Amino acid sequence: MATFPNGNSVYPSSGVDSRSQFITRTYTHLVGGILGFILVEVALFESGLAARIAGFMFGLPWMVILGAFMLIGWLASRTAQTSSSIGMQYFAFGAYVVAEALIFVPLLYMADMKAPGVIDSATLVTALGTGGLMLVAHQTRKDFSFLRAILMWSGVIALVAIIGGAIFGFQLGTWFSVIMIGVAGASVLYDTSNIIHNFPEDRYVSAAMQLFASIALMFWYVLRLFMSRR
């Protein structure tokens, strides 16, 4: 979800045509980010690097991986939102896509080994779910900015639960995945609404990155949910 340095303020629109152009650019970059993610994963698995990366990451404490990913995500998001250089915005988006691809490797590796076909199923459900939510936001034109506070608190609670599970060794089961899919869905609604109404029109790279992050979050927990049922 999007967070701007000056809060969640509504930015003035420069006209219907320019807003439509901004939305088109955002979704074009979103598709580019998704394709980039897929290409990185294919390259890693086809080259055999995925097995090595998965083995290495399985040997690391989850808190180290999570902390590194959160730091990269924060730096990339901050750069894309504040940098006046379009080149730096693209670099931040690219770095974030690669980071997402790397952190997904162990989960995708396990899914490919233990539950063949589940990745395709999770991809289809995620595509249908996010596509439907984005369609709702565009059709209703409703401002979902009220979800911001809910998402912030949900993120804090989820982070505490994940840290608690890593420290005390308890498993976050099926219901946690279901709840997080709901949180990811709300984040897709919030981000899409922000793209329609509030995002600055020169920040289409940042907007695409925020929506990409929400879709990736949904895919992660849909895949975890499907794997838990195999």
C-alpha positions as CSV (number, residue, x, y, z in Angstrom):
1,M,0.0,0.0,0.0
2,A,1.2,3.5,-0.7
3,T,2.6,5.8,2.1
4,F,3.8,9.3,1.2
5,P,6.1,11.5,3.2
6,N,3.4,14.1,3.6
7,G,0.7,11.6,4.6
8,N,-2.3,10.3,2.7
9,S,-3.4,13.6,1.1
10,V,-5.4,14.0,-2.0
11,Y,-3.4,15.4,-4.9
12,P,-5.1,17.7,-7.4
13,S,-5.9,16.1,-10.8
14,S,-4.5,17.7,-13.9
15,G,-7.5,16.6,-16.0
16,V,-9.3,13.5,-17.0
17,D,-6.9,12.8,-20.0
18,S,-3.7,13.1,-17.9
19,R,-5.2,10.9,-15.1
20,S,-6.2,8.2,-17.6
21,Q,-2.6,8.4,-19.0
22,F,-1.2,8.0,-15.5
23,I,-3.4,5.0,-14.8
24,T,-2.4,3.4,-18.2
25,R,1.3,4.0,-17.4
26,T,0.9,2.5,-13.9
27,Y,-0.7,-0.7,-15.2
28,T,1.8,-1.0,-18.0
29,H,4.6,-0.8,-15.4
30,L,2.7,-3.3,-13.2
31,V,2.6,-5.8,-16.0
32,G,6.3,-5.2,-16.6
33,G,7.1,-5.8,-13.0
34,I,5.1,-9.1,-13.0
35,L,6.7,-10.3,-16.2
36,G,10.1,-9.3,-14.7
37,F,9.3,-11.4,-11.6
38,I,8.3,-14.4,-13.8
39,L,11.5,-14.1,-15.9
40,V,13.8,-14.0,-12.9
41,E,12.1,-17.1,-11.4
42,V,12.3,-19.0,-14.7
43,A,16.0,-18.1,-15.0
44,L,16.7,-19.2,-11.5
45,F,14.9,-22.5,-11.8
46,E,16.1,-23.3,-15.3
47,S,19.7,-22.6,-14.4
48,G,19.6,-24.7,-11.2
49,L,20.4,-21.7,-9.0
50,A,16.9,-21.9,-7.3
51,A,17.9,-25.2,-5.6
52,R,21.1,-23.6,-4.3
53,I,19.4,-20.4,-3.2
54,A,16.6,-22.4,-1.5
55,G,19.2,-24.6,0.3
56,F,21.1,-21.5,1.5
57,M,17.9,-19.7,2.7
58,F,16.6,-22.8,4.5
59,G,19.8,-22.6,6.5
60,L,19.3,-19.0,7.6
61,P,17.1,-17.8,10.5
62,W,13.8,-16.6,9.0
63,M,14.2,-13.3,10.9
64,V,17.3,-12.5,9.0
65,I,15.6,-13.1,5.7
66,L,12.5,-11.1,6.7
67,G,14.6,-8.3,8.1
68,A,16.7,-8.0,4.9
69,F,13.6,-8.1,2.7
70,M,11.8,-5.4,4.8
71,L,14.9,-3.2,4.6
72,I,15.1,-3.6,0.8
73,G,11.4,-3.0,0.5
74,W,11.5,0.1,2.6
75,L,14.5,1.6,0.7
76,A,13.0,0.8,-2.7
77,S,9.6,2.2,-1.8
78,R,11.2,5.4,-0.3
79,T,13.4,5.9,-3.4
80,A,10.5,5.4,-5.8
81,Q,8.3,7.8,-3.9
82,T,10.8,10.6,-3.3
83,S,13.4,10.5,-6.0
84,S,13.0,13.1,-8.8
85,S,15.1,10.9,-11.1
86,I,13.0,8.5,-13.2
87,G,16.1,6.4,-13.5
88,M,16.3,5.9,-9.7
89,Q,12.6,5.1,-9.6
90,Y,13.1,2.4,-12.2
91,F,16.1,1.1,-10.3
92,A,14.2,0.9,-7.1
93,F,11.3,-1.0,-8.8
94,G,13.7,-3.4,-10.4
95,A,15.5,-4.0,-7.2
96,Y,12.2,-4.7,-5.4
97,V,11.1,-7.1,-8.1
98,V,14.4,-9.1,-7.8
99,A,14.2,-9.1,-4.0
100,E,10.6,-10.5,-4.2
101,A,11.7,-13.1,-6.7
102,L,14.5,-14.2,-4.4
103,I,12.4,-14.4,-1.2
104,F,9.8,-16.5,-3.2
105,V,12.4,-19.1,-4.3
106,P,12.2,-21.4,-1.2
107,L,8.4,-21.4,-1.2
108,L,8.2,-22.0,-5.0
109,Y,10.9,-24.7,-4.7
110,M,9.0,-26.5,-2.0
111,A,5.7,-26.2,-4.0
112,D,7.3,-27.5,-7.1
113,M,8.8,-30.5,-5.3
114,K,6.0,-31.5,-3.0
115,A,2.8,-30.3,-4.7
116,P,3.1,-30.2,-8.5
117,G,0.5,-28.0,-10.2
118,V,-0.2,-26.0,-7.1
119,I,1.8,-23.0,-8.4
120,D,-0.5,-22.7,-11.5
121,S,-3.6,-23.0,-9.3
122,A,-2.3,-20.3,-6.9
123,T,-1.4,-18.1,-9.9
124,L,-4.9,-18.4,-11.4
125,V,-6.7,-17.7,-8.1
126,T,-4.4,-14.7,-7.4
127,A,-5.0,-13.3,-10.9
128,L,-8.8,-13.7,-10.6
129,G,-8.9,-12.3,-7.1
130,T,-6.8,-9.2,-7.8
131,G,-8.4,-8.6,-11.2
132,G,-11.9,-8.7,-9.6
133,L,-10.9,-6.3,-6.8
134,M,-9.3,-3.9,-9.2
135,L,-12.5,-4.0,-11.3
136,V,-14.6,-3.3,-8.2
137,A,-12.5,-0.2,-7.5
138,H,-12.7,1.1,-11.0
139,Q,-16.4,0.4,-11.4
140,T,-17.5,1.8,-8.1
141,R,-15.0,4.7,-8.2
142,K,-15.1,4.6,-4.4
143,D,-12.4,6.1,-2.3
144,F,-11.0,3.3,-0.2
145,S,-8.5,5.5,1.7
146,F,-10.2,4.6,4.9
147,L,-8.5,1.2,4.7
148,R,-5.1,2.8,5.3
149,A,-5.3,2.7,9.1
150,I,-6.7,-0.9,9.0
151,L,-3.9,-2.1,6.8
152,M,-1.3,-0.4,9.0
153,W,-2.6,-2.1,12.1
154,S,-3.0,-5.4,10.3
155,G,0.6,-5.2,9.1
156,V,1.9,-4.6,12.6
157,I,-0.2,-7.5,14.1
158,A,0.9,-9.8,11.3
159,L,4.6,-8.9,11.8
160,V,4.3,-9.5,15.5
161,A,2.7,-12.9,14.8
162,I,5.5,-13.8,12.3
163,I,8.2,-12.8,14.7
164,G,6.5,-14.6,17.6
165,G,6.3,-17.7,15.5
166,A,10.0,-17.5,14.5
167,I,11.1,-17.0,18.1
168,F,8.8,-19.4,20.0
169,G,8.5,-22.0,17.3
170,F,4.8,-22.1,16.8
171,Q,3.2,-22.6,13.4
172,L,1.0,-20.0,11.7
173,G,-1.6,-22.2,10.3
174,T,-4.4,-22.2,7.7
175,W,-6.4,-19.4,9.3
176,F,-3.4,-17.0,9.3
177,S,-3.0,-17.6,5.6
178,V,-6.8,-16.9,5.1
179,I,-6.6,-13.7,7.1
180,M,-3.5,-12.5,5.2
181,I,-5.2,-13.2,1.9
182,G,-8.0,-10.9,3.1
183,V,-5.4,-8.2,4.1
184,A,-3.8,-8.5,0.7
185,G,-7.2,-8.1,-0.9
186,A,-7.9,-5.0,1.1
187,S,-4.4,-3.7,0.1
188,V,-5.2,-4.2,-3.6
189,L,-8.4,-2.2,-3.2
190,Y,-6.6,0.6,-1.3
191,D,-3.8,0.8,-3.8
192,T,-6.1,0.7,-6.8
193,S,-8.2,3.5,-5.2
194,N,-5.1,5.5,-4.6
195,I,-4.1,5.1,-8.2
196,I,-7.5,6.3,-9.4
197,H,-7.9,9.2,-7.0
198,N,-4.8,10.2,-5.1
199,F,-1.4,9.2,-6.5
200,P,0.7,12.1,-8.0
201,E,0.7,11.7,-11.7
202,D,4.5,11.7,-12.1
203,R,4.8,8.7,-9.7
204,Y,3.5,5.9,-11.9
205,V,6.5,3.8,-11.2
206,S,5.9,4.0,-7.4
207,A,2.2,3.3,-7.9
208,A,3.0,0.2,-9.9
209,M,5.4,-1.0,-7.3
210,Q,2.9,-0.6,-4.5
211,L,0.3,-2.5,-6.3
212,F,2.8,-5.2,-7.3
213,A,3.7,-5.6,-3.6
214,S,0.1,-6.2,-2.7
215,I,-0.4,-8.7,-5.5
216,A,2.8,-10.5,-4.5
217,L,1.5,-10.7,-0.9
218,M,-1.7,-12.3,-2.0
219,F,0.1,-14.8,-4.2
220,W,2.4,-15.8,-1.3
221,Y,-0.5,-16.6,1.0
222,V,-2.7,-18.2,-1.6
223,L,0.2,-20.5,-2.4
224,R,0.8,-21.2,1.3
225,L,-2.9,-22.0,1.7
226,F,-2.9,-24.4,-1.2
227,M,0.2,-26.1,-0.1
228,S,-1.2,-26.6,3.4
229,R,-4.1,-28.6,1.9
230,R,-1.9,-31.0,0.0
